[in-house]
């Protein structure tokens, strides 16, 4: 269990105390939310990469060169 550090900026007094059950629970909830957000971003990034790869393959099948495809994709980003 982690301790909470309390610093009184006026007096310079530093005290420590153990975390309360509520603080520990809030920290765990925040950690779970951050992990869920990171997982969602990773999934979205993977989907975007898969979409880009599929689009790239379709354009290659249509006879475009990789240079043409890169030019089109860069123009679409602008």
Rosetta blueprint (number, residue, H / E / L):
1 X L
2 X L
3 X E
4 X E
5 X E
6 X E
7 X E
8 X L
9 X L
10 X L
11 X L
12 X L
13 X L
14 X E
15 X E
16 X E
17 X E
18 X E
19 X L
20 X L
21 X H
22 X H
23 X H
24 X H
25 X H
26 X H
27 X H
28 X H
29 X H
30 X H
31 X H
32 X H
33 X H
34 X H
35 X H
36 X H
37 X H
38 X H
39 X H
40 X H
41 X H
42 X H
43 X H
44 X H
45 X H
46 X H
47 X H
48 X H
49 X H
50 X H
51 X H
52 X H
53 X H
54 X H
55 X H
56 X H
57 X H
58 X H
59 X H
60 X H
61 X H
62 X L
63 X L
64 X L
65 X L
66 X H
67 X H
68 X H
69 X H
70 X H
71 X H
72 X H
73 X H
74 X H
75 X H
76 X H
77 X H
78 X L
